[in-house]
Amino acid sequence: MLAALPTLALYWLDGSGSIGTTRITIGSHVPVATIDAAAASFAAAASALTGCVLVRQEITYRFVPATAMMGEIGSDKFNCGVFVFDAADAGEMGLIQVPAFKAEYLMSDGPGTGVLINVADTIVADFINLAISGVYCNPFAVALEEINRAYRQSRV
Amino acid sequence: MALVNTPTAQLDFTWKDGTGSTGHTLVHIPYGTLAAVAITAADVISAAMALLSDAVLQGYSLTYTKSETEPAAPDASSRIEEKGLFSWRTSNARDTQFTIPAIKDTLLLPSGKIDPSDPLVIALVAVVTGGGAIFAAADGSDITSLLKAYQRFNRSSRNQLPGDR
């Protein structure tokens, strides 16, 4: 992957309720804390110049592949593999969807044929184990703990 | 009133299928995860997902978001369409720019130029160009000085027009 420079975006709210944005590039790949500190100084200086109020800050790192490619002919982004996880806290769940899910990883027999994902497949199991054991979590920062269900779904 | 981080940082993976359409996978990681660790985790999980998908990964972004929990009321007459455009000279003799919406009229000279001698403008320049500043142009060249700054109006979108017009 090729790394683009990080960017800082500040979102401002005006008197009519509209949101405006200030975007600025960061000169190198520095830690989030470094950018955050610089953002605080920048926001303070910029706030004095505007009648808006600051409502949101985003620090973004972007990566692109070295070569651009197309997906397999016939693949469809709406044809998703949906993985629903139980998270570490009781009642919490998380979800990861994979677009253009390969049909070869769906169940080929039984009542879930063509719908349920074959979680016993080594490639699928590797992905599930990675999602569970890595730093990944649900939107509330609760770690993913166990696969609950996995199925194909058309997510338009 | 303070900027408070969301519980998680967000990895947004972009995929392109065989029709050229773009799909996304969102994966969350705890906000406190260092960017370097998050990037490594992104590379690992994207490789695993790529084995499951007929789409091709077009790239990904890692975003750390903070939101103001109790924003103060903005100036009632402020409008984002009235921008302060700040153009900067870079170390490679090019220029870069950004805008600050709803620029205050008190900073403007009669012509619409932003007064470069205003202490508040001088403070902004110091933050952007001063020693230790990390801001840059899109090509990575350092920002060295303020080139020009002036008021500029964007056209209002339909949603930005007065609701009681």
HADDOCK unambig.tbl for C-alpha pairs under 7 A between the chains (distance, minus, plus):
assign (segid A and resid 13 and name CA) (segid B and resid 74 and name CA) 6.82 0.50 0.50
assign (segid A and resid 14 and name CA) (segid B and resid 74 and name CA) 5.65 0.50 0.50
assign (segid A and resid 14 and name CA) (segid B and resid 75 and name CA) 6.94 0.50 0.50
assign (segid A and resid 14 and name CA) (segid B and resid 78 and name CA) 5.25 0.50 0.50
assign (segid A and resid 14 and name CA) (segid B and resid 79 and name CA) 5.41 0.50 0.50
assign (segid A and resid 14 and name CA) (segid B and resid 80 and name CA) 6.07 0.50 0.50
assign (segid A and resid 15 and name CA) (segid B and resid 74 and name CA) 5.32 0.50 0.50
assign (segid A and resid 15 and name CA) (segid B and resid 75 and name CA) 5.45 0.50 0.50
assign (segid A and resid 15 and name CA) (segid B and resid 76 and name CA) 4.15 0.50 0.50
assign (segid A and resid 15 and name CA) (segid B and resid 77 and name CA) 5.59 0.50 0.50
assign (segid A and resid 15 and name CA) (segid B and resid 78 and name CA) 4.97 0.50 0.50
assign (segid A and resid 15 and name CA) (segid B and resid 79 and name CA) 6.33 0.50 0.50
assign (segid A and resid 16 and name CA) (segid B and resid 79 and name CA) 6.72 0.50 0.50
assign (segid A and resid 18 and name CA) (segid B and resid 80 and name CA) 6.90 0.50 0.50
assign (segid A and resid 18 and name CA) (segid B and resid 160 and name CA) 6.51 0.50 0.50
assign (segid A and resid 19 and name CA) (segid B and resid 80 and name CA) 6.97 0.50 0.50
assign (segid A and resid 20 and name CA) (segid B and resid 80 and name CA) 5.51 0.50 0.50
assign (segid A and resid 20 and name CA) (segid B and resid 101 and name CA) 5.94 0.50 0.50
assign (segid A and resid 22 and name CA) (segid B and resid 98 and name CA) 6.27 0.50 0.50
assign (segid A and resid 22 and name CA) (segid B and resid 99 and name CA) 5.64 0.50 0.50
assign (segid A and resid 22 and name CA) (segid B and resid 100 and name CA) 5.76 0.50 0.50
assign (segid A and resid 23 and name CA) (segid B and resid 98 and name CA) 6.27 0.50 0.50
assign (segid A and resid 24 and name CA) (segid B and resid 98 and name CA) 6.60 0.50 0.50
assign (segid A and resid 24 and name CA) (segid B and resid 135 and name CA) 6.86 0.50 0.50
assign (segid A and resid 25 and name CA) (segid B and resid 135 and name CA) 5.76 0.50 0.50
assign (segid A and resid 25 and name CA) (segid B and resid 136 and name CA) 5.29 0.50 0.50
assign (segid A and resid 25 and name CA) (segid B and resid 137 and name CA) 5.88 0.50 0.50
assign (segid A and resid 25 and name CA) (segid B and resid 138 and name CA) 5.86 0.50 0.50
assign (segid A and resid 26 and name CA) (segid B and resid 134 and name CA) 5.69 0.50 0.50
assign (segid A and resid 26 and name CA) (segid B and resid 135 and name CA) 4.51 0.50 0.50
assign (segid A and resid 26 and name CA) (segid B and resid 136 and name CA) 5.34 0.50 0.50
assign (segid A and resid 27 and name CA) (segid B and resid 134 and name CA) 5.47 0.50 0.50
assign (segid A and resid 27 and name CA) (segid B and resid 135 and name CA) 5.33 0.50 0.50
assign (segid A and resid 27 and name CA) (segid B and resid 136 and name CA) 4.63 0.50 0.50
assign (segid A and resid 27 and name CA) (segid B and resid 140 and name CA) 5.00 0.50 0.50
assign (segid A and resid 27 and name CA) (segid B and resid 141 and name CA) 6.90 0.50 0.50
assign (segid A and resid 27 and name CA) (segid B and resid 142 and name CA) 6.73 0.50 0.50
assign (segid A and resid 31 and name CA) (segid B and resid 35 and name CA) 6.22 0.50 0.50
assign (segid A and resid 32 and name CA) (segid B and resid 35 and name CA) 6.46 0.50 0.50
assign (segid A and resid 41 and name CA) (segid B and resid 127 and name CA) 6.72 0.50 0.50
assign (segid A and resid 42 and name CA) (segid B and resid 127 and name CA) 6.11 0.50 0.50
assign (segid A and resid 45 and name CA) (segid B and resid 123 and name CA) 6.27 0.50 0.50
assign (segid A and resid 45 and name CA) (segid B and resid 124 and name CA) 5.09 0.50 0.50
assign (segid A and resid 46 and name CA) (segid B and resid 124 and name CA) 6.47 0.50 0.50
assign (segid A and resid 48 and name CA) (segid B and resid 120 and name CA) 6.66 0.50 0.50
assign (segid A and resid 49 and name CA) (segid B and resid 103 and name CA) 5.86 0.50 0.50
assign (segid A and resid 49 and name CA) (segid B and resid 104 and name CA) 5.73 0.50 0.50
assign (segid A and resid 49 and name CA) (segid B and resid 120 and name CA) 6.85 0.50 0.50
assign (segid A and resid 50 and name CA) (segid B and resid 100 and name CA) 6.96 0.50 0.50
assign (segid A and resid 50 and name CA) (segid B and resid 101 and name CA) 6.59 0.50 0.50
assign (segid A and resid 50 and name CA) (segid B and resid 102 and name CA) 5.33 0.50 0.50
assign (segid A and resid 50 and name CA) (segid B and resid 103 and name CA) 4.55 0.50 0.50
assign (segid A and resid 50 and name CA) (segid B and resid 104 and name CA) 5.17 0.50 0.50
assign (segid A and resid 51 and name CA) (segid B and resid 74 and name CA) 5.96 0.50 0.50
assign (segid A and resid 51 and name CA) (segid B and resid 75 and name CA) 5.09 0.50 0.50
assign (segid A and resid 51 and name CA) (segid B and resid 78 and name CA) 5.26 0.50 0.50
assign (segid A and resid 51 and name CA) (segid B and resid 102 and name CA) 5.59 0.50 0.50
assign (segid A and resid 51 and name CA) (segid B and resid 103 and name CA) 6.51 0.50 0.50
assign (segid A and resid 51 and name CA) (segid B and resid 104 and name CA) 5.98 0.50 0.50
assign (segid A and resid 52 and name CA) (segid B and resid 74 and name CA) 4.93 0.50 0.50
assign (segid A and resid 52 and name CA) (segid B and resid 75 and name CA) 6.41 0.50 0.50
assign (segid A and resid 52 and name CA) (segid B and resid 78 and name CA) 6.32 0.50 0.50
assign (segid A and resid 52 and name CA) (segid B and resid 102 and name CA) 6.22 0.50 0.50
assign (segid A and resid 53 and name CA) (segid B and resid 71 and name CA) 6.83 0.50 0.50
assign (segid A and resid 53 and name CA) (segid B and resid 72 and name CA) 6.59 0.50 0.50
assign (segid A and resid 53 and name CA) (segid B and resid 74 and name CA) 5.36 0.50 0.50
assign (segid A and resid 55 and name CA) (segid B and resid 67 and name CA) 5.71 0.50 0.50
assign (segid A and resid 55 and name CA) (segid B and resid 68 and name CA) 4.80 0.50 0.50
assign (segid A and resid 55 and name CA) (segid B and resid 71 and name CA) 6.33 0.50 0.50
assign (segid A and resid 56 and name CA) (segid B and resid 66 and name CA) 5.68 0.50 0.50
assign (segid A and resid 56 and name CA) (segid B and resid 67 and name CA) 4.35 0.50 0.50
assign (segid A and resid 56 and name CA) (segid B and resid 68 and name CA) 5.99 0.50 0.50
assign (segid A and resid 57 and name CA) (segid B and resid 65 and name CA) 5.72 0.50 0.50
assign (segid A and resid 57 and name CA) (segid B and resid 66 and name CA) 5.11 0.50 0.50
assign (segid A and resid 57 and name CA) (segid B and resid 67 and name CA) 6.37 0.50 0.50
assign (segid A and resid 58 and name CA) (segid B and resid 63 and name CA) 6.38 0.50 0.50
assign (segid A and resid 58 and name CA) (segid B and resid 64 and name CA) 5.64 0.50 0.50
assign (segid A and resid 58 and name CA) (segid B and resid 65 and name CA) 4.56 0.50 0.50
assign (segid A and resid 58 and name CA) (segid B and resid 66 and name CA) 6.49 0.50 0.50
assign (segid A and resid 59 and name CA) (segid B and resid 63 and name CA) 5.53 0.50 0.50
assign (segid A and resid 59 and name CA) (segid B and resid 64 and name CA) 5.16 0.50 0.50
assign (segid A and resid 59 and name CA) (segid B and resid 65 and name CA) 6.56 0.50 0.50
assign (segid A and resid 60 and name CA) (segid B and resid 61 and name CA) 6.53 0.50 0.50
assign (segid A and resid 60 and name CA) (segid B and resid 62 and name CA) 5.46 0.50 0.50
assign (segid A and resid 60 and name CA) (segid B and resid 63 and name CA) 4.33 0.50 0.50
assign (segid A and resid 60 and name CA) (segid B and resid 64 and name CA) 6.46 0.50 0.50
assign (segid A and resid 61 and name CA) (segid B and resid 61 and name CA) 5.53 0.50 0.50
assign (segid A and resid 61 and name CA) (segid B and resid 62 and name CA) 5.06 0.50 0.50
assign (segid A and resid 61 and name CA) (segid B and resid 63 and name CA) 6.49 0.50 0.50
assign (segid A and resid 62 and name CA) (segid B and resid 60 and name CA) 5.93 0.50 0.50
assign (segid A and resid 62 and name CA) (segid B and resid 61 and name CA) 4.33 0.50 0.50
assign (segid A and resid 62 and name CA) (segid B and resid 62 and name CA) 6.44 0.50 0.50
assign (segid A and resid 63 and name CA) (segid B and resid 59 and name CA) 5.35 0.50 0.50
assign (segid A and resid 63 and name CA) (segid B and resid 60 and name CA) 5.41 0.50 0.50
assign (segid A and resid 63 and name CA) (segid B and resid 61 and name CA) 6.23 0.50 0.50
assign (segid A and resid 64 and name CA) (segid B and resid 58 and name CA) 6.14 0.50 0.50
assign (segid A and resid 64 and name CA) (segid B and resid 59 and name CA) 4.15 0.50 0.50
assign (segid A and resid 64 and name CA) (segid B and resid 60 and name CA) 6.65 0.50 0.50
assign (segid A and resid 65 and name CA) (segid B and resid 58 and name CA) 6.30 0.50 0.50
assign (segid A and resid 65 and name CA) (segid B and resid 59 and name CA) 5.92 0.50 0.50
assign (segid A and resid 68 and name CA) (segid B and resid 58 and name CA) 6.93 0.50 0.50
assign (segid A and resid 69 and name CA) (segid B and resid 56 and name CA) 6.54 0.50 0.50
assign (segid A and resid 70 and name CA) (segid B and resid 16 and name CA) 6.03 0.50 0.50
assign (segid A and resid 70 and name CA) (segid B and resid 17 and name CA) 6.28 0.50 0.50
assign (segid A and resid 70 and name CA) (segid B and resid 18 and name CA) 5.89 0.50 0.50
assign (segid A and resid 70 and name CA) (segid B and resid 20 and name CA) 6.61 0.50 0.50
assign (segid A and resid 70 and name CA) (segid B and resid 56 and name CA) 6.07 0.50 0.50
assign (segid A and resid 71 and name CA) (segid B and resid 16 and name CA) 5.67 0.50 0.50
assign (segid A and resid 71 and name CA) (segid B and resid 17 and name CA) 4.17 0.50 0.50
assign (segid A and resid 71 and name CA) (segid B and resid 18 and name CA) 4.19 0.50 0.50
assign (segid A and resid 71 and name CA) (segid B and resid 54 and name CA) 5.78 0.50 0.50
assign (segid A and resid 71 and name CA) (segid B and resid 55 and name CA) 4.14 0.50 0.50
assign (segid A and resid 71 and name CA) (segid B and resid 56 and name CA) 4.91 0.50 0.50
assign (segid A and resid 72 and name CA) (segid B and resid 17 and name CA) 6.54 0.50 0.50
assign (segid A and resid 72 and name CA) (segid B and resid 18 and name CA) 4.83 0.50 0.50
assign (segid A and resid 72 and name CA) (segid B and resid 54 and name CA) 5.31 0.50 0.50
assign (segid A and resid 72 and name CA) (segid B and resid 55 and name CA) 6.21 0.50 0.50
assign (segid A and resid 73 and name CA) (segid B and resid 18 and name CA) 4.41 0.50 0.50
assign (segid A and resid 74 and name CA) (segid B and resid 18 and name CA) 5.54 0.50 0.50
assign (segid A and resid 75 and name CA) (segid B and resid 17 and name CA) 5.37 0.50 0.50
assign (segid A and resid 75 and name CA) (segid B and resid 18 and name CA) 4.89 0.50 0.50
assign (segid A and resid 75 and name CA) (segid B and resid 54 and name CA) 5.72 0.50 0.50
assign (segid A and resid 75 and name CA) (segid B and resid 55 and name CA) 6.46 0.50 0.50
assign (segid A and resid 76 and name CA) (segid B and resid 17 and name CA) 5.61 0.50 0.50
assign (segid A and resid 76 and name CA) (segid B and resid 18 and name CA) 6.60 0.50 0.50
assign (segid A and resid 77 and name CA) (segid B and resid 17 and name CA) 5.69 0.50 0.50
assign (segid A and resid 77 and name CA) (segid B and resid 21 and name CA) 6.79 0.50 0.50
assign (segid A and resid 77 and name CA) (segid B and resid 22 and name CA) 6.77 0.50 0.50
assign (segid A and resid 77 and name CA) (segid B and resid 23 and name CA) 5.41 0.50 0.50
assign (segid A and resid 96 and name CA) (segid B and resid 25 and name CA) 6.78 0.50 0.50
assign (segid A and resid 96 and name CA) (segid B and resid 26 and name CA) 6.76 0.50 0.50
assign (segid A and resid 96 and name CA) (segid B and resid 27 and name CA) 6.50 0.50 0.50
assign (segid A and resid 97 and name CA) (segid B and resid 25 and name CA) 5.77 0.50 0.50
assign (segid A and resid 98 and name CA) (segid B and resid 25 and name CA) 6.09 0.50 0.50
assign (segid A and resid 98 and name CA) (segid B and resid 49 and name CA) 6.74 0.50 0.50
assign (segid A and resid 98 and name CA) (segid B and resid 53 and name CA) 6.69 0.50 0.50
assign (segid A and resid 99 and name CA) (segid B and resid 23 and name CA) 6.11 0.50 0.50
assign (segid A and resid 99 and name CA) (segid B and resid 24 and name CA) 7.00 0.50 0.50
assign (segid A and resid 99 and name CA) (segid B and resid 53 and name CA) 6.52 0.50 0.50
assign (segid A and resid 99 and name CA) (segid B and resid 55 and name CA) 6.96 0.50 0.50
assign (segid A and resid 100 and name CA) (segid B and resid 17 and name CA) 6.68 0.50 0.50
assign (segid A and resid 100 and name CA) (segid B and resid 53 and name CA) 5.32 0.50 0.50
assign (segid A and resid 100 and name CA) (segid B and resid 54 and name CA) 5.42 0.50 0.50
assign (segid A and resid 100 and name CA) (segid B and resid 55 and name CA) 5.62 0.50 0.50
assign (segid A and resid 101 and name CA) (segid B and resid 52 and name CA) 5.90 0.50 0.50
assign (segid A and resid 101 and name CA) (segid B and resid 53 and name CA) 4.55 0.50 0.50
assign (segid A and resid 101 and name CA) (segid B and resid 54 and name CA) 6.30 0.50 0.50
assign (segid A and resid 102 and name CA) (segid B and resid 52 and name CA) 5.66 0.50 0.50
assign (segid A and resid 102 and name CA) (segid B and resid 53 and name CA) 5.22 0.50 0.50
assign (segid A and resid 102 and name CA) (segid B and resid 54 and name CA) 5.87 0.50 0.50
assign (segid A and resid 127 and name CA) (segid B and resid 48 and name CA) 5.48 0.50 0.50
assign (segid A and resid 127 and name CA) (segid B and resid 49 and name CA) 6.86 0.50 0.50
assign (segid A and resid 135 and name CA) (segid B and resid 29 and name CA) 5.89 0.50 0.50
assign (segid A and resid 136 and name CA) (segid B and resid 27 and name CA) 6.81 0.50 0.50
assign (segid A and resid 136 and name CA) (segid B and resid 28 and name CA) 5.68 0.50 0.50
assign (segid A and resid 136 and name CA) (segid B and resid 29 and name CA) 4.65 0.50 0.50
assign (segid A and resid 137 and name CA) (segid B and resid 28 and name CA) 5.32 0.50 0.50
assign (segid A and resid 137 and name CA) (segid B and resid 29 and name CA) 5.27 0.50 0.50
assign (segid A and resid 137 and name CA) (segid B and resid 30 and name CA) 6.76 0.50 0.50
assign (segid A and resid 138 and name CA) (segid B and resid 28 and name CA) 5.77 0.50 0.50
assign (segid A and resid 139 and name CA) (segid B and resid 7 and name CA) 6.86 0.50 0.50
assign (segid A and resid 139 and name CA) (segid B and resid 8 and name CA) 5.99 0.50 0.50
assign (segid A and resid 139 and name CA) (segid B and resid 28 and name CA) 5.83 0.50 0.50
assign (segid A and resid 140 and name CA) (segid B and resid 7 and name CA) 5.46 0.50 0.50
assign (segid A and resid 140 and name CA) (segid B and resid 8 and name CA) 6.57 0.50 0.50
assign (segid A and resid 141 and name CA) (segid B and resid 7 and name CA) 5.45 0.50 0.50
assign (segid A and resid 141 and name CA) (segid B and resid 8 and name CA) 5.49 0.50 0.50
assign (segid A and resid 141 and name CA) (segid B and resid 29 and name CA) 6.60 0.50 0.50
assign (segid A and resid 141 and name CA) (segid B and resid 30 and name CA) 5.06 0.50 0.50
